[in-house]
Amino acid sequence: MPPRPRSAAAAKLPVPATFLSLALLLLPLGFLATHRTFSGGVAVSTSAAPAEERHREERVLLAGGGNADADAAAAEHAAAVDRHCGCTLHRDVCASTLATIPNLAQKPLRDVISHVVARAAAAVRASSSNCSSYLRRPQRLRVRDRLALSDCLELFGRTLGLLGTAADELSAGNRTAEESIAGVQTVLSAALTNQYTCLDGFAGPSASGDGRVRPYIQGRIYHVAHLVSNSLAMVRRLPQHRRRGREALEGYGRVRRGFPSWVSAGDRRRLLQQQGAPPAVADLVVAKDGSGNFTTVGEAVAAAPNNSEARFVIYIKEGGYFENVEVGPEKTNLMFVGDGMWKTVIKASRNVADNSTTFRSATLGQLPTIACCLHFFL
């Protein structure tokens, strides 16, 4: 049979073009073979896979390429973060704080809290540096902002001391003492209060009176407050021995023999012996008529010893004392005893209108406010 004649189009097609056409036809087949080679010979339809499954696979790849040990460690760490942060108000801050702790799941709770407290202290230092940078430009500040920034710097210093005390208590050998846990809660609560006291100093008669500085510093201060708040929430999970019986829960906490439990036996005896009469033993006496050691309460506080481990009693005789009394943190174990309600009166008149900040407006204030160190019986 004679050969079939080629069509005119085929006769005119050059040889290189013929090979190009064949390559284009075979290209999809080669791509499919290559895909199967790298995927292990298993074809997966991503359109059919649920979105959650695809996300899980992505997390596995990021966590370590599907390594079983790495996957287990990541899951264990995530479970520990959920366990510790579940009781906090600011979970995002908590999760980011704990993300850098190695072997988190094996860490004791006290060590985890200590890490959060340390992060809070670092955040306080950053806030202090930020506020100091504004005080170096006084010509751009109004009087109120300058005073408020000064208050914040002092409060930051107090806060660092409180956080240091909390860290010491958390690392103490006696890790189950209820008094130790209560002390940590007290100092952390004071540290938290300091942050909002700092911001209150910028408040004016109206929202527009808050000045131009607060918006630039409040983010860091809120971050400190959130860290301290989270640490407080974790402290509540520490084991505590709840004692029952003679001590009842009342407005002043636990009460023993008619007095708050933080009033020592010696202080109870002093108060019971007084019964409206001057205290039998007073270390200093304040009297407006000059019959005592001093005529003002502030002078007596200044004369009191610093960091006293024994109770120091200041008896304030009947009268009106017009002064703002500030008791620094170094004045510990002070007791003020007066002649009774409406007889011994301390009052002052600092307010926002005369550019006084909230921090400085207290008539009788202690820095920091820790109930264990200063008792008032006026």
Secondary structure, DSSP 8 states (H G I E B T S, - for coil): -------HHHHHS-HHHHHHHHHHHHHHHHHHHHHHHHTTT----TTTS-HHHHHHHHHHHHHHTT-HHHHHHHHHHHHHHHHHHTT-S-HHHHHHHHTT-TTGGGS-HHHHHHHHHHHHHHHHHHHHHHHHHHHT-GGGS-HHHHHHHHHHHHHHHHHHHHHHHHHHHHTSS--S-HHHHHHHHHHHHHHHHHHHHHHHTT--SSGGGGTTTHHHHHHHHHHHHHHHHHHHHHHTTS------SS-EEETTEEEETTEETTS-HHHHHHHHHHTTS--S--SEEE-TTS-SSBSSHHHHHHHS-TT-SS-EEEEE-SEEEES-EEE-TT--SEEEE-S-TTTEEEE----GGGT--TTT--SEEESS--TTTEEEE-
